Amino acid sequence: MKHLIAGLGNIGDEYRNTRHNVGFMVLDAAAAASGISFRDSRYGFIASMRHRNAELILLKPSTFMNRSGNAVRYWLQKEKIALENMLVITDDIAIPTGSIRLRASGSPGGHNGLTSISEVLGTDQYARLRIGIGNNFPKGGQVNYVLGEWSADELVIMEKRIPLAVEMILSFALAGCELTMTAYNRKGKLPGDDPLPPPAKQ
């Protein structure tokens, strides 16, 4: 069975180590662990890997975050992948840095990449793997925060957590969303992990 795994981010060296690019980071880790590499293709960078009886198409859109939907729709249609077999990996300021949560659906929550995908596909009924980046920024500072580079302490956390995100991707491809949520969402939580209060309004 074929799956589309779309990691969201922005292309270009200036965005490489930013919090908003955590989706790219997870897919890079998955590709490295499998010994495969990405190729530049239409609307994004693509890699294909197999895990047992599942085929995973890894997509890093090259459309920039706010047009991610164009890339996702193209590769869903090109590879003839059902929507229930798509997983989107995205950063999330509503949960602490390093927290990982799989959801079967949900609103974009103000995330430009998810908004684009939901608008282009005409639905928000698709799975997403939310990677917490925290929200330690002042009023009016959200854009600079998500487009800012990781601190040294944050990188230590993420280096320990990204392998778990890769495990969850593979489980999603083999077992589906619901079983993976049951098996992994508790592991994805950190000690004292509770939803963060909303950031100050911009």
PyMOL commands that set and color helices and strands:
alter all, ss='L'
color gray80, all
select helices_A, chain A and resi 13-15+19-34+65-78+83-85+112-121+142-146+152-175+177-188
alter helices_A, ss='H'
color red, helices_A
select strands_A, chain A and resi 2-7+39-41+44-51+54-61+86-92+100-103+127-132
alter strands_A, ss='S'
color yellow, strands_A
deselect
rebuild
show_as cartoon
